[in-house]
């Protein structure tokens, strides 16, 4: 009996807007993007702890710390998904959601902390929503993959 080809091993090229993860060169690029975000998280955290501690108020420092923590958490999540790139069919979309979530969530908190412009706080939950969608999609993809393997 011939083995049924998996749905994620298509040899057709995917469009830039597709969730397909067939491009082999994309995984190292995404890994580099998320490694850079992890670097930024560490640098920003150290900057906040040493250079901004006497400049910002307590609320602004809390925003800065939260931004640095969540940027690191989701940069690591992005690195994990980049490592699973060939294994999961929708890994590109998950990576995009983590990336956009980092920009909206951590980015808005960093800018709020530096400027005091709290209207940007409306962007923060959108970043959180991107995070939730990415983690949920990752769970769904892994669960589907588990059921294909059994």
Contact map, one row per residue, 1 for C-alpha under 8 A:
111000000000000000000000000000000000000000000000000000000000000000000000000000000000000000000000000000000000000000000000000000000000000000000000000000
111100000000000000000000000000000000000000000000000000000000000000000000000000000000000000000000000000000000000000000000000000000000000000000000000000
111110000000000000000000000000000000000000000000000000000000000000000000000000000000000000000000000000000000000000000000000000000000000000000000000000
011111000000000000000000000000000000000000000000000000000000000000000000000000000000000000000000000000000000000000000000000000000000000000000000000000
001111101000000000000000000000000000000000000000000000000000000000000000000000000000000000000000000000000000000000000000000000000000000000000000000000
000111111000000000000000000000000000000000000000000000000000000000000000000000000000000000000000000000000000000000000000000000000000000000000000000000
000011111100000000000000000000000000000000000000000000000000000000000000000000000000000010000000000000000000000000000000000000000000000000000000000000
000001111100000000011100000000000000000000000000000000000000000000000000000000000000001110000000000000000000000000000000000000000000000000000000000000
000011111110000000000100000000000000000000000000000000000000000000000000000000000000000000000000000000000000000000000000000000000000000000000000000000
000000111111000000000100000000000000000000000000000000000000000000000000000000000000000000000000000000000000000000000000000000000000000000000000000000
000000001111100000000100000000000000000000000000000000000000000000000000000000000000000000000000000000000000000000000000000000000000000000000000000000
000000000111110000000000000000000000000000000000000000000000000000000000000000000000000000000000000000000000000000000000000000000000000000000000000000
000000000011111000000110000000000000000000000000000000000000000000000000000000000000000000000000000000000000000000000000000000000000000000000000000000
000000000001111111111110000000000000000000000000000000000000000000000000000000000000000000000000000000000000000000000000000000000000000000000000000000
000000000000111111000000000000000000000000000000000000000000000000000000000000000000000000000000000000000000000000000000000000000000000000000000000000
000000000000011111000000000000000000000000000000000000000000000000000000000000000000000000000000000000000000000000000000000000000000000000000000000000
000000000000011111100000000000000000000000000000000000000000000000000000000000000000000000000000000000000000000000000000000000000000000000000000000000
000000000000011111110000000000000000000000000000000000000000000000000000000000000000000000011000000000000000000000000000000000000000000000000000000000
000000000000010011111000000000000000000000000000000000000000000000000000000000000000000011111000000000000000000000000000000000000000000000000000000000
000000010000010001111100000000000000000000000000000000000000000000000000000000000000000011110000000000000000000000000000000000000000000000000000000000
000000010000010000111111010000000000000000000000000000000000000000000000000000000000110111110000000000000000000000000000000000000000000000000000000000
000000011110110000011111000000000000000000000000000000000000000000000000000000000000010010000000000000000000000000000000000000000000000000000000000000
000000000000110000001111111000000000000000000000000000000000000000000000000000000000000000000000000000000000000000000000000000000000000000000000000000
000000000000000000001111111000000000000000000000000000000000000000000000000000000000010000000000000000000000000000000000000000000000000000000000000000
000000000000000000000011111110000000000000000000000000000000000000000000000000000000000000000000000000000000000000000000000000000000000000000000000000
000000000000000000001011111111000000000000000000000000000000000000000000000000000000000000000000000000000000000000000000000000000000000000000000000000
000000000000000000000011111111100000000000000000000000000000000000000000000000000110100000000000000000000000000000000000000000000000000000000000000000
000000000000000000000000111111110000000000000000000000000000000000000000000000000100000000000000000000000000000000000000000000000000000000000000000000
000000000000000000000000111111111000000000000000000000000000000000000000000000000000000000000000000000000000000000000000000000000000000000000000000000
000000000000000000000000011111111100000000000000000000000000000000000000000001100100000000000010000000000000000000000000000000000000000000000000000000
000000000000000000000000001111111110000000000000000000000000000000000000000001100110000000000000000000000000000000000000000000000000000000000000000000
000000000000000000000000000111111111000000000000000000000000000000000000000000000000000000000000000000000000000000000000000000000000000000000000000000
000000000000000000000000000011111111100000000000000000000000000000000000000000000000000000000000000000000000000000000000000000000000000000000000000000
000000000000000000000000000001111111110000000000000000000000000000000000001101100000000000000000001000000000000000000000000000000000000000000000000000
000000000000000000000000000000111111111000000000000000000000000000000000001100100000000000000000000000000000000000000000000000000000000000000000000000
000000000000000000000000000000011111111100000000000000000000000000000000000000000000000000000000000000000000000000000000000000000000000000000000000000
000000000000000000000000000000001111111110000000000000000000000000000011001000000000000000000000000000000000000000000000000000000000000000000000000000
000000000000000000000000000000000111111111000000000000000000000000000011001100000000000000000000000000000000000000000000000000000000000000000000000000
000000000000000000000000000000000011111111100000000000000000000000000000000000000000000000000000000000000000000000000000000000000000000000000000000000
000000000000000000000000000000000001111111110000000000000000000000000000000000000000000000000000000000000000000000000000000000000000000000000000000000
000000000000000000000000000000000000111111111000000000000000000000011011000000000000000000000000000000000000000000000000000000000000000000000000000000
000000000000000000000000000000000000011111111100000000000000000000010001000000000000000000000000000000000000000000000000000000000000000000000000000000
000000000000000000000000000000000000001111111110000000000000000000000000000000000000000000000000000000000000000000000000000000000000000000000000000000
000000000000000000000000000000000000000111111111000000000000000000010000000000000000000000000000000000000000000000000000000000000000000000000000000000
000000000000000000000000000000000000000011111111100000000000000110010000000000000000000000000000000000000000000000000000000000000000000000000000000000
000000000000000000000000000000000000000001111111111000000000000000000000000000000000000000000000000000000000000000000000000000000000000000000000000000
000000000000000000000000000000000000000000111111111100000000000000000000000000000000000000000000000000000000000000000000000000000000000000000000000000
000000000000000000000000000000000000000000011111111110000000100110000000000000000000000000000000000000000000000000000000000000000000000000000000000000
000000000000000000000000000000000000000000001111111110000000000000000000000000000000000000000000000000000000000000000000000000000000000000000000000000
000000000000000000000000000000000000000000000111111110000000000000000000000000000000000000000000000000000000000000000000000000000000000000000000000000
000000000000000000000000000000000000000000000111111111100000000000000000000000000000000000000000000000000000000000000000000000000000000000000000000000
000000000000000000000000000000000000000000000011111111110000100000000000000000000000000000000000000000000000000000000000000000000000000000000000000000
000000000000000000000000000000000000000000000001111111111000100000000000000000000000000000000000000000000000000000000000000000000000000000000000000000
000000000000000000000000000000000000000000000000001111111000000000000000000000000000000000000000000000000000000000000000000000000000000000000000000000
000000000000000000000000000000000000000000000000001111111000000000000000000000000000000000000000000000000000000000000000000000000000000000000000000000
000000000000000000000000000000000000000000000000000111111101100000000000000000000000000000000000000000000000000011000000000000000000000000000000000000
000000000000000000000000000000000000000000000000000011111111100000000000000000000000000000000000000000000000000000000000000000000000000000000000000000
000000000000000000000000000000000000000000000000000000011111110000000000000000000000000000000000000000000000000000000000000000000000000000000000000000
000000000000000000000000000000000000000000000000000000001111111000000000000000000000000000000000000000000000000010000000000000000000000000000000000000
000000000000000000000000000000000000000000000000000000011111111100000000000000000000000000000000000000000000000111010000000000000000000000000000000000
000000000000000000000000000000000000000000000001000110011111111110000000000000000000000000000000000000000000000010000000000000000000000000000000000000
000000000000000000000000000000000000000000000000000000000111111111000000000000000000000000000000000000000000000000000000000000000000000000000000000000
000000000000000000000000000000000000000000000000000000000011111111100000000000000000000000000000000000000000110110000000000000000000000000000000000000
000000000000000000000000000000000000000000001001000000000001111111110000000000000000000000000000000000000000110010000000000000000000000000000000000000
000000000000000000000000000000000000000000001001000000000000111111111000000000000000000000000000000000000000000000000000000000000000000000000000000000
000000000000000000000000000000000000000000000000000000000000011111111100000000000000000000000000000000000100100000000000000000000000000000000000000000
000000000000000000000000000000000000000000000000000000000000001111111110000000000000000000000000000000001110110000000000000000000000000000000000000000
000000000000000000000000000000000000000011011000000000000000000111111111000000000000000000000000000000000100000000000000000000000000000000000000000000
000000000000000000000000000000000000000010000000000000000000000011111111100000000000000000000000000000000000000000000000000000000000000000000000000000
000000000000000000000000000000000000000000000000000000000000000001111111110000000000000000000000000001000100000000000000000000000000000000000000000000
000000000000000000000000000000000000110010000000000000000000000000111111111000000000000000000000000001000100000000000000000000000000000000000000000000
000000000000000000000000000000000000110011000000000000000000000000011111111100000000000000000000000000000000000000000000000000000000000000000000000000
000000000000000000000000000000000000000000000000000000000000000000001111111110000000000000000000000000000000000000000000000000000000000000000000000000
000000000000000000000000000000000000000000000000000000000000000000000111111111000000000000000000010001000000000000000000000000000010000000000000000000
000000000000000000000000000000000110110000000000000000000000000000000011111111100000000000000000010001000000000000000000000000000000000000000000000000
000000000000000000000000000000000110010000000000000000000000000000000001111111110000000000000000000000000000000000000000000000000000000000000000000000
000000000000000000000000000000000000000000000000000000000000000000000000111111111000000000000000010000000000000000000000000000000000000000000000000000
000000000000000000000000000001100100000000000000000000000000000000000000011111111100000000000010011000000000000000000000000000000000000000000000000000
000000000000000000000000000001100110000000000000000000000000000000000000001111111110000000000000000000000000000000000000000000000000000000000000000000
000000000000000000000000000000000000000000000000000000000000000000000000000111111111000000000000000000000000000000000000000000000000000000000000000000
000000000000000000000000000000000000000000000000000000000000000000000000000011111111100000100110000000000000000000000000000000000000000000000000000000
000000000000000000000000001101100000000000000000000000000000000000000000000001111111100000100010000000000000000000000000000000000000000000000000000000
000000000000000000000000001000100000000000000000000000000000000000000000000000111111110000000000000000000000000000000000000000000000000000000000000000
000000000000000000000000000000000000000000000000000000000000000000000000000000011111111100100000000000000000000000000000000000000000000000000000000000
000000000000000000001000001000000000000000000000000000000000000000000000000000001111111110110000000000000000000000000000000000000000000000000000000000
000000000000000000001101000000000000000000000000000000000000000000000000000000000011111110000000000000000000000000000000000000000000000000000000000000
000000010000000000000000000000000000000000000000000000000000000000000000000000000001111110000000000000000000000000000000000000000000000000000000000000
000000010000000000001000000000000000000000000000000000000000000000000000000000000001111111100000000000000000000000000000000000000000000000001100100000
000000110000000000111100000000000000000000000000000000000000000000000000000000000000111111110000000000000000000000000000000000000000000000001000000000
000000000000000000111000000000000000000000000000000000000000000000000000000000000000000111111100000000000000000000000000000000000000000000001000000000
000000000000000000111000000000000000000000000000000000000000000000000000000000001101100111111110000000000000000000000000000000000000000001000000000000
000000000000000001111000000000000000000000000000000000000000000000000000000000000000100011111111000000000000000000000000000000000000000000000000000000
000000000000000001100000000000000000000000000000000000000000000000000000000000000000000001111111100000000000000000000000000000000000010000000000000000
000000000000000000000000000000000000000000000000000000000000000000000000000000001000000001111111110000000000000000000000000000000000111011000000000000
000000000000000000000000000001000000000000000000000000000000000000000000000001001100000000111111111000000000000000000000000000000000010000000000000000
000000000000000000000000000000000000000000000000000000000000000000000000000000000000000000011111111100000000000000000000000000000000000000000000000000
000000000000000000000000000000000000000000000000000000000000000000000000000000000000000000001111111110000000000000000000000000000110110000000000000000
000000000000000000000000000000000000000000000000000000000000000000000000011011000000000000000111111111000000000000000000000000000110010000000000000000
000000000000000000000000000000000100000000000000000000000000000000000000000001000000000000000011111111100000000000000000000000000000000000000000000000
000000000000000000000000000000000000000000000000000000000000000000000000000000000000000000000001111111110000000000000000000000100100000000000000000000
000000000000000000000000000000000000000000000000000000000000000000000000000000000000000000000000111111111100000000000000000001111110000000000000000000
000000000000000000000000000000000000000000000000000000000000000000000110011000000000000000000000011111111110000000000000000000100000000000000000000000
000000000000000000000000000000000000000000000000000000000000000000000000000000000000000000000000001111111111000000000000000000100000000000000000000000
000000000000000000000000000000000000000000000000000000000000000000000000000000000000000000000000000111111111000000000000001101100000000000000000000000
000000000000000000000000000000000000000000000000000000000000000000100000000000000000000000000000000011111111100000000000001111110000000000000000000000
000000000000000000000000000000000000000000000000000000000000000001110110000000000000000000000000000011111111110000000000000100100000000000000000000000
000000000000000000000000000000000000000000000000000000000000000000100000000000000000000000000000000001111111111000000000000000000000000000000000000000
000000000000000000000000000000000000000000000000000000000000000000000000000000000000000000000000000000111111111100000001101100000000000000000000000000
000000000000000000000000000000000000000000000000000000000000001101100000000000000000000000000000000000001111111110000001100100000000000000000000000000
000000000000000000000000000000000000000000000000000000000000001100100000000000000000000000000000000000000111111111000000000000000000000000000000000000
000000000000000000000000000000000000000000000000000000000000000000000000000000000000000000000000000000000011111111111001000000000000000000000000000000
000000000000000000000000000000000000000000000000000000000001001000000000000000000000000000000000000000000001111111111101100000000000000000000000000000
000000000000000000000000000000000000000000000000000000010011101100000000000000000000000000000000000000000000111111111000000000000000000000000000000000
000000000000000000000000000000000000000000000000000000010001000000000000000000000000000000000000000000000000011111110000000000000000000000000000000000
000000000000000000000000000000000000000000000000000000000000000000000000000000000000000000000000000000000000001111111000000000000000000000000000000000
000000000000000000000000000000000000000000000000000000000001000000000000000000000000000000000000000000000000001111111100000000000000000000000000000000
000000000000000000000000000000000000000000000000000000000000000000000000000000000000000000000000000000000000001110111111000000000000000000000000000000
000000000000000000000000000000000000000000000000000000000000000000000000000000000000000000000000000000000000000100011111100000000000000000000000000000
000000000000000000000000000000000000000000000000000000000000000000000000000000000000000000000000000000000000000000001111110000000000000000000000000000
000000000000000000000000000000000000000000000000000000000000000000000000000000000000000000000000000000000001101100001111111100000000000000000000000000
000000000000000000000000000000000000000000000000000000000000000000000000000000000000000000000000000000000001100100000111111110000000000000000000000000
000000000000000000000000000000000000000000000000000000000000000000000000000000000000000000000000000000000000000000000011111111000000000000000000000000
000000000000000000000000000000000000000000000000000000000000000000000000000000000000000000000000000000011001000000000001111111100000000000000000000000
000000000000000000000000000000000000000000000000000000000000000000000000000000000000000000000000000000011101100000000001111111110000000000000000000000
000000000000000000000000000000000000000000000000000000000000000000000000000000000000000000000000000000001000000000000000111111111000000000000000000000
000000000000000000000000000000000000000000000000000000000000000000000000000000000000000000000000000010011000000000000000011111111100000000000000000000
000000000000000000000000000000000000000000000000000000000000000000000000000000000000000000000000000111111100000000000000001111111110000000000000000000
000000000000000000000000000000000000000000000000000000000000000000000000000000000000000000000000000010001000000000000000000111111111000000000000000000
000000000000000000000000000000000000000000000000000000000000000000000000000000000000000000000000000010000000000000000000000011111111100000000000000000
000000000000000000000000000000000000000000000000000000000000000000000000000000000000000000000000110110000000000000000000000001111111110000000000000000
000000000000000000000000000000000000000000000000000000000000000000000000010000000000000000000000110010000000000000000000000000111111111000000000000000
000000000000000000000000000000000000000000000000000000000000000000000000000000000000000000000000000000000000000000000000000000011111111100000000000000
000000000000000000000000000000000000000000000000000000000000000000000000000000000000000000000100100000000000000000000000000000001111111110000000000000
000000000000000000000000000000000000000000000000000000000000000000000000000000000000000000001110110000000000000000000000000000000111111111000000000000
000000000000000000000000000000000000000000000000000000000000000000000000000000000000000000000100000000000000000000000000000000000011111111100000000000
000000000000000000000000000000000000000000000000000000000000000000000000000000000000000000000000000000000000000000000000000000000001111111110000000000
000000000000000000000000000000000000000000000000000000000000000000000000000000000000000000000100000000000000000000000000000000000000111111111000000000
000000000000000000000000000000000000000000000000000000000000000000000000000000000000000000100100000000000000000000000000000000000000011111111100000000
000000000000000000000000000000000000000000000000000000000000000000000000000000000000000000000000000000000000000000000000000000000000001111111110000000
000000000000000000000000000000000000000000000000000000000000000000000000000000000000000000000000000000000000000000000000000000000000000111111111000000
000000000000000000000000000000000000000000000000000000000000000000000000000000000000000111000000000000000000000000000000000000000000000011111111100000
000000000000000000000000000000000000000000000000000000000000000000000000000000000000000100000000000000000000000000000000000000000000000001111111110000
000000000000000000000000000000000000000000000000000000000000000000000000000000000000000000000000000000000000000000000000000000000000000000111111111000
000000000000000000000000000000000000000000000000000000000000000000000000000000000000000000000000000000000000000000000000000000000000000000011111111100
000000000000000000000000000000000000000000000000000000000000000000000000000000000000000100000000000000000000000000000000000000000000000000001111111110
000000000000000000000000000000000000000000000000000000000000000000000000000000000000000000000000000000000000000000000000000000000000000000000111111111
000000000000000000000000000000000000000000000000000000000000000000000000000000000000000000000000000000000000000000000000000000000000000000000011111111
000000000000000000000000000000000000000000000000000000000000000000000000000000000000000000000000000000000000000000000000000000000000000000000001111111
000000000000000000000000000000000000000000000000000000000000000000000000000000000000000000000000000000000000000000000000000000000000000000000000111111
000000000000000000000000000000000000000000000000000000000000000000000000000000000000000000000000000000000000000000000000000000000000000000000000011111
